Amino acid sequence: MTDTSRTNDRFISIEGIARRFSTGGIMTAVFENLWLPIARGEFVCMIGHSGCGKTTVLNILAGLDAPSEGSVIVDGKAIEGPSLDRAVIFQGHALLPWRSVLGNVTYAVSSRWRDKSKAEIEEKAKAAIKTVGLAGNEAKKPAALSGGMKQRVGIARALSIDPKIMLMDEPFSALDALTRGTLQDEVRRICLETGQTVFMITHDVDEAMFLADKIVLMTNGPQARIAEIVENPLPKDRERTGLHHHPDYYPLRNHLIDFLVSRSKTERDNRPPGYDQRHPPIVRPDANGLRPAAPAIHRAAG
């Protein structure tokens, strides 16, 4: 009998991946032997200092880069290159400047479903544009949009192809605080409604706390590793207003900041006793202190 709970726990299974680069004949490992399971419908944020390999992990998930060793399995299939099953939202909006809002989104839809009629493609695109709150702006070109609106178009473009996974590369980092908060609210709402699986990298602790179900903490690079996987103890239906009054808010925030400030380098150089790279510690900081959670489940290699 198939254990479906175990299968769901590893909808995405990062299995022993490493990424090495040669500079001047010297081989440097950004990270080695990285293992990470992500469940279907889970929102996972990865946090770490620059140089720990966050973007490299995202590019490997997108199929834009290949690991030096190891593999990534998505829904039972190894990643072998880019796929429309995996939509990427970049830091920049990456819109085609000569196309309208509708034109940018229909371009994605037509790439996904070449057999659809023009009317079907436009209907699909307009539905995605409405989902991100841009209905009525379909005819505008990117030059007529604010930064936040451009990122909304990027999100609509990603949603329009019904991806299995959304990969987000610090998509709100260039926006002002108010616009960033608004888009975070929209993304959380959309992901809750659609059950979308998301892998996102960020430097923003508060962003990760608000959006993520789990937060993956990376030690400093080179030779970075996953120090721990933090389960977010805040309510699933969390809202920005009043969230800081929740009793688990500050224990979680303090734990993440303490890691980035004090532990991200020392834990790279000094692994705790019994540390198993295939099963990084899963912890849940809350008002009662730091408690271990259930162990991670990984797909057996090979």
C-alpha positions in Angstrom: 0.0 0.0 0.0 1.3 3.5 -0.9 1.9 5.8 2.0 0.3 9.0 0.6 1.2 11.1 3.5 4.9 10.4 2.9 4.4 11.1 -0.8 2.8 14.5 -0.1 5.6 15.3 2.3 8.0 15.2 -0.6 6.1 16.7 -3.5 9.5 18.4 -4.0 12.5 16.4 -2.9 15.9 18.0 -3.0 18.3 15.1 -2.7 21.9 15.5 -1.8 22.6 18.4 -4.3 25.9 20.2 -4.4 27.0 23.2 -6.5 30.7 23.8 -7.2 32.4 26.4 -9.3 36.0 26.5 -10.5 37.8 29.9 -10.3 41.4 30.1 -11.4 41.7 26.4 -11.1 40.4 26.3 -7.5 37.2 24.4 -6.9 34.8 26.1 -4.5 31.6 24.5 -3.2 28.7 27.0 -2.6 26.9 24.2 -0.8 27.3 20.4 -0.4 24.9 17.5 0.2 21.7 19.6 0.5 18.5 17.7 1.4 15.1 19.3 1.7 11.5 17.9 1.3 8.7 20.3 0.5 5.0 19.2 0.8 2.3 19.9 -1.8 0.7 23.2 -1.0 3.5 24.3 1.3 4.9 27.8 1.3 8.7 27.6 2.0 11.0 30.5 2.5 14.8 30.2 2.5 16.8 32.7 4.4 20.5 33.2 4.6 23.3 35.7 4.0 24.5 36.5 0.5 26.8 33.8 -0.9 25.0 30.8 0.8 23.5 29.6 -2.4 19.8 30.6 -2.1 19.5 31.8 -5.7 21.5 28.8 -6.9 19.0 26.5 -5.2 16.1 28.4 -6.8 17.8 28.2 -10.2 18.2 24.5 -9.9 14.6 24.1 -9.0 13.7 26.2 -12.0 15.9 24.0 -14.3 18.0 27.1 -15.2 21.1 25.5 -13.5 22.1 22.0 -12.8 23.6 20.6 -9.6 27.2 19.4 -9.6 25.8 16.2 -8.0 22.5 15.0 -6.5 19.0 15.5 -8.0 15.7 17.3 -7.5 12.5 15.3 -7.8 9.2 17.1 -8.4 5.9 15.1 -8.3 7.9 11.9 -9.0 10.0 13.2 -11.9 13.6 14.5 -11.9 14.2 18.0 -13.0 16.1 18.0 -16.3 15.6 21.6 -17.5 13.1 24.5 -17.5 9.4 23.6 -17.5 6.1 25.5 -17.6 5.2 23.4 -14.6 7.5 25.7 -12.6 6.8 29.5 -12.8 9.5 31.9 -11.7 8.9 35.4 -10.4 12.1 37.4 -10.4 13.3 40.4 -8.5 12.7 42.5 -11.6 9.3 42.3 -13.4 10.9 41.1 -16.7 7.9 42.3 -18.7 8.0 42.8 -22.5 7.9 46.6 -22.8 6.1 46.6 -26.2 3.3 44.4 -24.9 0.3 45.5 -22.8 -0.6 44.0 -19.5 -2.9 41.6 -21.3 -0.3 41.0 -24.0 2.3 40.0 -21.4 0.0 37.5 -19.7 -1.5 36.1 -23.0 2.1 35.4 -24.1 2.6 33.1 -21.2 -0.8 31.4 -21.6 -0.3 30.8 -25.4 3.1 29.3 -24.6 1.5 26.8 -22.2 -1.6 25.9 -24.3 -0.8 26.3 -28.0 -4.1 24.5 -28.9 -6.3 27.1 -27.3 -8.2 29.7 -29.3 -7.4 33.4 -29.0 -10.6 33.9 -27.0 -9.8 31.1 -24.6 -6.2 32.5 -24.1 -7.5 36.0 -23.4 -10.2 34.6 -21.0 -7.5 32.7 -19.1 -5.2 35.8 -19.0 -8.0 38.2 -17.9 -8.9 35.8 -15.0 -5.3 35.9 -13.8 -5.1 39.7 -14.1 -8.3 40.0 -12.1 -6.9 37.7 -9.4 -4.0 40.1 -8.8 -6.3 43.1 -8.7 -5.4 44.7 -12.1 -8.8 44.3 -13.9 -9.3 47.5 -16.0 -5.6 47.9 -16.7 -5.3 45.3 -19.4 -4.4 47.8 -22.2 -1.7 49.6 -20.3 2.0 49.2 -21.3 4.6 48.6 -18.6 5.8 52.2 -18.9 2.4 53.3 -17.6 2.5 51.0 -14.5 4.0 51.5 -11.0 6.6 49.1 -9.7 4.0 47.3 -7.7 1.7 47.0 -10.6 4.5 45.6 -12.8 5.1 42.9 -10.1 1.4 42.1 -10.1 1.6 41.5 -13.8 4.5 39.1 -13.2 2.5 37.3 -10.6 -0.5 37.1 -12.9 1.7 35.8 -15.7 3.0 33.0 -13.4 -0.5 32.1 -12.2 -2.0 32.1 -15.7 0.0 28.9 -16.6 -1.4 26.9 -13.7 2.1 25.9 -12.4 2.7 23.1 -10.0 5.3 25.3 -8.3 5.9 29.0 -8.0 9.5 30.0 -7.5 10.0 33.5 -6.1 13.4 35.3 -6.2 13.0 38.2 -3.7 10.1 39.6 -5.8 9.3 42.5 -3.5 12.8 43.6 -2.5 12.9 46.7 -4.8 9.4 48.0 -3.7 8.6 50.6 -1.1 7.3 49.2 2.3 3.6 49.9 1.7 3.6 48.4 -1.8 5.6 45.4 -0.5 3.1 44.8 2.3 0.2 45.0 -0.1 1.7 42.5 -2.5 2.6 40.2 0.3 -1.0 40.2 1.4 -2.1 39.5 -2.1 0.3 36.6 -2.6 -0.7 35.0 0.7 -4.4 35.3 -0.2 -3.8 33.8 -3.6 -1.7 30.9 -2.3 -4.3 30.1 0.4 -7.1 30.1 -2.2 -5.3 28.0 -4.8 -3.2 25.7 -2.6 -0.1 26.7 -4.6 3.3 25.2 -3.7 5.8 28.0 -3.3 9.6 28.2 -2.8 10.8 31.7 -2.1 14.1 33.2 -1.2 14.3 36.4 0.9 16.5 38.4 3.2 13.4 39.8 5.0 12.7 38.0 8.3 9.2 39.7 8.7 8.3 38.7 5.1 9.2 35.1 5.8 7.2 35.1 9.0 4.1 36.5 7.3 4.2 34.3 4.2 5.9 31.0 5.0 4.7 27.7 6.5 8.3 26.7 7.0 11.5 28.8 7.0 14.8 27.1 5.9 17.8 28.7 7.6 21.1 28.4 5.6 24.5 28.8 7.1 27.0 31.2 5.6 28.8 30.1 2.4 30.9 28.8 0.9 30.2 25.1 1.9 26.8 26.3 3.2 24.3 23.8 4.6 20.8 23.8 6.0 21.2 24.6 9.7 17.5 24.0 10.6 14.0 24.0 9.2 11.7 26.3 11.3 8.0 25.5 11.5 6.0 28.7 11.6 3.9 28.6 14.8 1.7 31.6 13.7 -1.9 30.8 12.6 -2.4 29.6 9.1 -5.0 32.3 8.5 -2.8 35.0 9.9 -3.5 38.6 9.1 -1.0 41.5 9.2 -3.0 43.6 11.5 -2.3 42.6 15.1 0.0 39.7 14.2 2.7 41.2 16.4 0.4 40.6 19.4 0.4 36.9 18.9 2.3 35.2 21.8 4.5 33.2 19.3 5.4 36.3 17.2 8.5 37.5 19.1 9.9 34.1 20.0 9.9 33.2 16.3 11.3 36.6 15.2 14.0 36.5 17.8 15.0 33.0 16.8 15.4 34.0 13.2 17.3 37.2 13.9 19.6 35.4 16.4 20.4 32.9 13.7 21.3 35.5 11.1 23.3 37.7 13.5 25.0 35.1 15.7 24.7 31.5 14.4 24.8 31.5 10.6 28.6 31.4 10.5 29.4 29.5 13.6 27.0 26.7 12.7 28.7 26.3 9.3 32.0 25.7 11.0 30.8 23.8 14.0 28.1 21.3 13.4 26.1 20.3 16.5 26.6 16.8 17.8 24.5 14.2 15.9 23.7 16.5 13.0 22.5 14.5 10.0 22.7 16.5 6.8 19.9 14.3 5.3 17.6 15.2 8.2 18.2 18.8 9.3 16.6 19.7 12.7 13.0 20.9 12.5 12.2 23.3 15.2 9.2 25.3 16.3 9.9 28.5 18.3 6.9 29.5 20.3 5.9 31.1 23.6 6.9 27.9 25.5 10.4 28.0 24.1 12.1 26.1 21.3 10.8 22.6 20.8 11.7 20.0 18.2 9.1 19.1 15.6 8.7 15.8 13.7 11.7 14.7 11.7 11.9 15.5 8.0 11.0 12.7 5.6 13.2 12.3 2.5 12.7 10.2 -0.5 15.3 7.4 -0.5 18.1 8.2 -3.0 18.2 6.0 -6.0 
